Amino acid sequence: MIAWYSEQIMEQRRAAEPDQVLLEELLEARRGCLEDQRALGEATAEEVAGTLAAYAARYRDLTSP
């Protein structure tokens, strides 16, 4: 997800007329991913599984037509 958000952020920054609202949303979402990633170091197996499932669902939602 971090890579996906980073790609979307780069696309917005390179756009002739970037959508500033979308850009801020993407930046915030990527920050959240980074925070979740850091938290995984101390997470239980159940918490890791829950995080994985949540991010898999989010990725499907964001990338499905």
C-alpha positions as CSV (number, residue, x, y, z in Angstrom):
1,M,0.0,0.0,0.0
2,I,2.8,2.4,0.8
3,A,4.2,1.9,-2.7
4,W,0.7,2.4,-4.3
5,Y,0.1,5.6,-2.3
6,S,3.6,6.8,-3.2
7,E,2.9,6.2,-6.9
8,Q,-0.4,8.1,-6.7
9,I,1.3,11.0,-4.9
10,M,4.0,11.2,-7.6
11,E,1.3,11.2,-10.3
12,Q,-0.5,14.1,-8.6
13,R,2.7,16.1,-8.1
14,R,3.7,15.6,-11.8
15,A,0.2,16.6,-13.1
16,A,-0.2,19.9,-14.9
17,E,-3.0,20.7,-12.4
18,P,-2.7,18.5,-9.4
19,D,-5.8,17.9,-7.3
20,Q,-4.6,19.4,-3.9
21,V,-7.4,17.8,-1.9
22,L,-6.6,14.4,-3.4
23,L,-2.9,14.9,-2.8
24,E,-3.5,15.7,0.9
25,E,-5.7,12.6,1.2
26,L,-3.0,10.4,-0.4
27,L,-0.3,11.9,1.8
28,E,-2.4,11.3,4.9
29,A,-3.2,7.7,3.9
30,R,0.5,7.0,3.3
31,R,1.4,8.4,6.7
32,G,-1.2,6.1,8.3
33,C,0.3,3.1,6.4
34,L,3.8,4.0,7.7
35,E,2.4,4.3,11.3
36,D,0.7,0.9,10.9
37,Q,3.9,-0.6,9.6
38,R,5.9,0.7,12.6
39,A,3.3,-0.7,14.9
40,L,3.6,-4.2,13.4
41,G,6.9,-4.6,15.2
42,E,5.1,-5.0,18.5
43,A,1.9,-6.5,17.2
44,T,0.5,-9.9,18.1
45,A,-0.1,-12.5,15.4
46,E,-3.8,-11.7,15.5
47,E,-3.1,-8.0,15.1
48,V,-0.8,-8.6,12.1
49,A,-3.4,-10.8,10.5
50,G,-6.1,-8.2,11.0
51,T,-3.9,-5.5,9.6
52,L,-3.0,-7.7,6.6
53,A,-6.7,-8.4,5.9
54,A,-7.6,-4.7,6.2
55,Y,-4.9,-3.6,3.8
56,A,-5.7,-6.4,1.3
57,A,-9.3,-5.2,1.3
58,R,-8.3,-1.5,0.9
59,Y,-6.0,-2.4,-2.0
60,R,-8.8,-4.3,-3.7
61,D,-11.2,-1.4,-3.2
62,L,-8.7,1.1,-4.6
63,T,-7.6,-0.9,-7.6
64,S,-10.8,-2.6,-8.7
65,P,-12.6,-1.0,-11.7
